Amino acid sequence: MSLVRVHNFSVSLDGFGTGEGQQLDAPFGHAGSRLMEWAFETRTFREMGLHGTTAGSRGVDEAFASQWAPGIGVEIMGRNKFGPIRGPWADEEWKGWWGDDPVFHTPVIVLTHHPRPPLEMAGGTTFHFVDADPVAALAQARALAGGLDVRIGGGVSTVRQFLEADLIDHLHIVVVPIILGRGERLWDGLEGLEERFAIEVTPSPSGVIHLILTRRASE
C-alpha cells in the first residue's frame, strides 16, 4: 500500500500553520512569509521558483525540503490552499497561486463543497475539484497515483482532518521560532497523537526545528 505523507509543513511556536486574514496578496494571512522563510533559502524551493530574497541554502533544511517530491503520485489539498475564494466559484479563471505551470507536476485533488470540472495545467498538473471526506478523497487519490505515495499538502484543517482520521503515515513538521497568536492551529483536538507516531527531532542552524513523525508499527 502506498504511503500518505506530509512534507515541509510549517507551524509557529504556538502551533499555528497559517495566520488570520488570508487574501489574494496574503496567502498565509498576517503571518506573511515568516512561516516559510526557512524553505525559501533551500535549493529545492528556488528550483520550484518559490524563493525569497536570499540565495543561501542550509544543508539540514535542504535535506528535508528535498523529500517533498520523490515518490509522490498525487497531492490532496484543501480549497484554501488552492486560493482565497470562498463559497461558489464566482471566478473560474482563478488557477491557483502557482501560475500556468504549477509546481506539482502530478494530479492534485482539491477538496471543496463546490465541485467543478478538472483544470488541466502545464507540466502535468491537473486539479480535480471534489467534495469528499478524507477516506473517500484518499481512495480517489490512490486511483490517480499509479501506485506512488499520496502527499497531503495542506492547509491546516486538511492535515488535521487526515490526522483525525488516522490516515497519515509520515508527517514532517517544521517548528518556526515565531509567535503568531491567531490564525489556524494544527494540533487542536489531536491529544495523544504521540502515541500513534515515533517522533524524531532535528534542529537546524536556520533556527527552525524539524519534526518527523512516523506511524508506529501495529502490534
KAWO-V346538 format. One record per residue. RES is the residue in one letter. OMEGA is omega in degrees with one decimal (* if undefined). NEAR is the number of other ideal C-beta (glycine too) atoms within 12 Angstrom. Layout:
res: [RES RES]
omega: [OMEGA OMEGA]
near: [NEAR NEAR]
This chain:
res: [M S L V R V H N F S V S L D G F G T G E G Q Q L D A P F G H A G S R L M E W A F E T R T F R E M G L H G T T A G S R G V D E A F A S Q W A P G I G V E I M G R N K F G P I R G P W A D E E W K G W W G D D P V F H T P V I V L T H H P R P P L E M A G G T T F H F V D A D P V A A L A Q A R A L A G G L D V R I G G G V S T V R Q F L E A D L I D H L H I V V V P I I L G R G E R L W D G L E G L E E R F A I E V T P S P S G V I H L I L T R R A S E]
omega: [177.8 -179.2 173.2 -168.7 170.7 -178.3 169.6 -178.3 -173.0 172.9 176.5 177.4 178.3 166.5 -178.4 178.9 173.1 179.1 179.2 172.5 176.4 174.8 -171.5 -178.4 -180.0 -176.9 179.1 178.9 -175.5 176.2 -177.3 -178.9 -170.0 -179.6 -173.2 -177.5 177.8 -176.3 -177.5 178.9 -178.9 178.3 -179.2 -178.0 177.3 179.6 175.6 -178.2 179.9 -173.7 176.2 -174.8 -177.5 -178.8 -178.3 176.3 178.8 -172.8 -178.9 -178.1 178.6 -179.4 178.5 -177.5 -174.5 179.7 -174.4 -171.3 -173.8 175.8 -178.2 178.6 -178.2 172.9 168.7 177.1 173.3 -176.3 -176.8 169.5 178.6 -178.8 -176.3 -174.2 177.5 175.5 179.2 -177.7 179.1 -177.5 179.1 173.0 178.0 -175.2 179.1 -176.0 -160.4 179.6 -173.7 179.6 -176.4 -172.7 -168.1 -179.5 175.1 166.9 176.8 174.1 177.7 -179.2 -177.1 173.6 -178.4 -179.1 177.9 -179.0 177.6 179.9 -178.2 -177.2 177.1 172.3 177.1 178.1 170.4 177.7 176.6 -174.3 -172.4 174.0 -174.2 172.8 -176.6 -177.9 -179.4 178.7 179.0 177.3 177.6 -179.7 -179.2 177.0 -179.6 -168.0 178.7 178.5 178.3 -176.7 178.6 177.0 171.7 -170.0 -175.9 0.8 -171.0 -174.9 179.0 177.0 -178.8 179.4 179.0 173.1 178.9 179.6 178.3 -176.8 -175.9 -179.6 -174.6 -174.8 176.8 -179.7 178.0 179.5 -175.3 -173.0 173.8 175.0 179.7 175.5 -179.0 -175.9 -179.8 -174.2 -176.4 -164.0 -177.1 177.6 -175.6 178.9 179.1 -179.0 -177.2 178.5 -179.0 -171.4 163.7 -172.6 174.3 -175.8 178.2 175.6 178.9 174.5 178.8 -179.6 177.6 176.3 178.7 175.2 174.1 177.6 -178.6 -178.1 177.0 177.9 177.5 178.4 *]
near: [14 24 28 39 38 44 38 41 46 45 43 36 21 23 28 32 41 41 33 20 19 29 19 14 12 19 27 35 29 24 32 25 27 30 41 34 29 38 38 32 30 35 23 28 33 23 18 25 17 25 23 20 10 19 13 20 26 28 17 23 38 27 21 35 37 24 24 36 25 16 22 33 29 39 43 51 43 35 34 30 37 39 30 24 26 18 12 14 23 13 14 19 11 22 26 33 29 28 17 15 17 32 32 35 22 33 35 44 44 44 37 29 17 19 22 24 14 19 28 17 24 17 19 19 30 25 39 32 34 31 17 25 19 29 18 18 35 36 22 27 40 25 20 30 28 17 16 24 31 40 44 43 42 40 40 41 26 40 43 32 29 39 35 23 23 22 33 35 29 34 39 39 38 40 32 37 21 28 19 30 16 17 33 33 25 37 28 21 16 26 11 12 25 18 13 23 25 18 22 17 18 22 19 27 17 30 20 36 27 35 32 27 30 21 25 16 9 7 3]
